[in-house]
Amino acid sequence: MEVGTMVEINSETVADKVYESGFEGIFTPLFRVRDSSLGAYLQAGGYTAIERALGMSPEDVIEEVKKSGLRGRGGAGFPTGVKWGFIPKDAEKKYLVCNADEGEPGTFKDKYIISLVPHLLLEGMMIGGYAIGSRDLIVYIRGEYWLEASVLKRAIDEAIPYVKQKFNFDVNIRVMQGAGSYIVGEETGLLNSLEGKRGHPRPRPPYPAQKGFMELPTCVNNVETLAAVPFIIKHGADAFRKFGTEKSTGTKLVGISGNVKRPGIYEVPMGVPLKKIIELAGGTDCGGKIKAVIPGGTSTPPLVADELEQATLDYESLASFRTFLGTAACIVICECNDIWKVAENIAKFYAEESCGQCTTCREGTRFIEYLFHKIVEGTYSWSDVDSLEEISTYMQGSAICAHIDACAMPSQKIISTFRRELKGGKRNHD
Ligand SMILES: Cc1cc2nc3c(=O)[nH]c(=O)nc-3n(C[C@H](O)[C@H](O)[C@H](O)COP(=O)(O)O)c2cc1C
């Protein structure tokens, strides 16, 4: 097919990896409709949240989102209402940017929100724009999602005249397509790319809320974060808080892959045991023992068997195991897989995707890949194993952005946990 051809999306094929978890969350009922048109969204009660928001003051909208406890679903988990509150009220021009770069390996949830319920995302963006006082909304979408970009553009063409005519709400939404780099998912790299520059992350401060796109105040939010907002405004913060735990509120879209029978997207309330999610995905596909589970995309340190017994899917539980919820992209790794090959593959990704600005990241990620490669090949020495553990520890936090940690933290966990399985690999104190 010629690139650029408009394609009629068959939502059945797009949705074949979205499964029901047996729980009515905030996305599942809408995913079930399997029709991305404005008509279907209106029939499902769409665009009543923006109507409600427009009847509130922008400050009250921000308060409601703060009360809901919604935290960013793009990886860092920053409270959304607090972030919106950072945008200066008196700035004449400001932007809301939706981060649809979705580059974290294992992560494929935003793709389904965009292709199945694009209007839910657009409604969330409109509410966010209204709350921060911006009518200039931009979606930055990864280049590989050209099909999703065309769904989104079609939805925008339907939505803008609808809200103008129905609520006299004038808004401008643009879609910008990236060119296939991971690092532009990092919000300041994204802003540079939007400006037509190299997608290099910027040093902070200044933060995007002060100087973002074109040096103007900008709020960057993930797709899933924004798509959760209409539910909060329509049903109230308390209804959202009914899902999840005290501190990790709401539901989460989990993308599960690796050694499971039914890899795909499942919506679950925050706080469910990780083991339950693996059960939902049909259990392991090889019948073998689980060696490790990456809980939130490859940048999050894996959990090992005994941790898996206790871990639940929420910010606090995963932090207690010195890992993160990230994007909730769970990757199950069984004993039938070579953990060293997995580690080498992950390190290779981060080495290739380093923007190269910071020496520690440019050289360190490559060196980690090289050392894991030596382990895979069986040509390592004990000083290589020690170096790997030391470098992956000291690299952490030593660059402009968190790309370096995305490589260093999982590598450190893997080498410190599994080195004793290497022939003669025990430390003196083991
Ligand atoms: C290396 C790197 C890659 C990232 N990639 C993404 C991404 O693909 N999508 C995303 O939403 N956030 C990504 N983030 C997080 C963003 O910088 C930012 O925190 C997020 O878009 C904010 O939205 P939220 O508050 O709604 O989560 C990445 C961060 C880093 C350090």
Ligand as a Chemical Component Dictionary entry (heavy atoms), coordinates in Angstrom:
data_LIG
# 
_chem_comp.id                   LIG 
_chem_comp.type                 NON-POLYMER 
_chem_comp.pdbx_formal_charge   0 
_chem_comp.three_letter_code    LIG 
# 
loop_
_chem_comp_atom.comp_id 
_chem_comp_atom.atom_id 
_chem_comp_atom.alt_atom_id 
_chem_comp_atom.type_symbol 
_chem_comp_atom.charge 
_chem_comp_atom.model_Cartn_x 
_chem_comp_atom.model_Cartn_y 
_chem_comp_atom.model_Cartn_z 
_chem_comp_atom.pdbx_ordinal 
LIG C1  C1  C 0 13.417 8.604  27.804 1  
LIG C2  C2  C 0 11.993 8.946  28.094 2  
LIG C3  C3  C 0 10.979 8.556  27.204 3  
LIG C4  C4  C 0 9.660  8.882  27.464 4  
LIG N1  N1  N 0 8.689  8.465  26.571 5  
LIG C5  C5  C 0 7.383  8.797  26.802 6  
LIG C6  C6  C 0 6.367  8.410  25.872 7  
LIG O1  O1  O 0 6.632  7.764  24.856 8  
LIG N2  N2  N 0 5.089  8.773  26.154 9  
LIG C7  C7  C 0 4.758  9.506  27.286 10 
LIG O2  O2  O 0 3.591  9.840  27.484 11 
LIG N3  N3  N 0 5.706  9.878  28.179 12 
LIG C8  C8  C 0 6.991  9.546  27.958 13 
LIG N4  N4  N 0 7.963  9.952  28.853 14 
LIG C9  C9  C 0 7.537  10.772 30.008 15 
LIG C10 C10 C 0 7.405  12.242 29.591 16 
LIG O3  O3  O 0 8.670  12.879 29.717 17 
LIG C11 C11 C 0 6.411  13.000 30.481 18 
LIG O4  O4  O 0 6.701  12.756 31.831 19 
LIG C12 C12 C 0 4.955  12.609 30.211 20 
LIG O5  O5  O 0 4.613  12.729 28.855 21 
LIG C13 C13 C 0 4.057  13.523 31.020 22 
LIG O6  O6  O 0 2.720  13.131 30.925 23 
LIG P1  P1  P 0 1.918  12.577 32.175 24 
LIG O7  O7  O 0 2.179  13.515 33.323 25 
LIG O8  O8  O 0 0.503  12.581 31.730 26 
LIG O9  O9  O 0 2.439  11.201 32.442 27 
LIG C14 C14 C 0 9.306  9.620  28.634 28 
LIG C15 C15 C 0 10.317 9.986  29.529 29 
LIG C16 C16 C 0 11.632 9.647  29.263 30 
LIG C17 C17 C 0 12.700 10.059 30.253 31 
# 
loop_
_chem_comp_bond.comp_id 
_chem_comp_bond.atom_id_1 
_chem_comp_bond.atom_id_2 
_chem_comp_bond.value_order 
_chem_comp_bond.pdbx_ordinal 
LIG C1  C2  SING 1  
LIG C2  C3  SING 2  
LIG C2  C16 DOUB 3  
LIG C3  C4  DOUB 4  
LIG C4  N1  SING 5  
LIG C4  C14 SING 6  
LIG N1  C5  DOUB 7  
LIG C5  C6  SING 8  
LIG C5  C8  SING 9  
LIG C6  O1  DOUB 10 
LIG C6  N2  SING 11 
LIG N2  C7  SING 12 
LIG C7  O2  DOUB 13 
LIG C7  N3  SING 14 
LIG N3  C8  DOUB 15 
LIG C8  N4  SING 16 
LIG N4  C9  SING 17 
LIG N4  C14 SING 18 
LIG C9  C10 SING 19 
LIG C10 O3  SING 20 
LIG C10 C11 SING 21 
LIG C11 O4  SING 22 
LIG C11 C12 SING 23 
LIG C12 O5  SING 24 
LIG C12 C13 SING 25 
LIG C13 O6  SING 26 
LIG O6  P1  SING 27 
LIG P1  O7  DOUB 28 
LIG P1  O8  SING 29 
LIG P1  O9  SING 30 
LIG C14 C15 DOUB 31 
LIG C15 C16 SING 32 
LIG C16 C17 SING 33 
# 
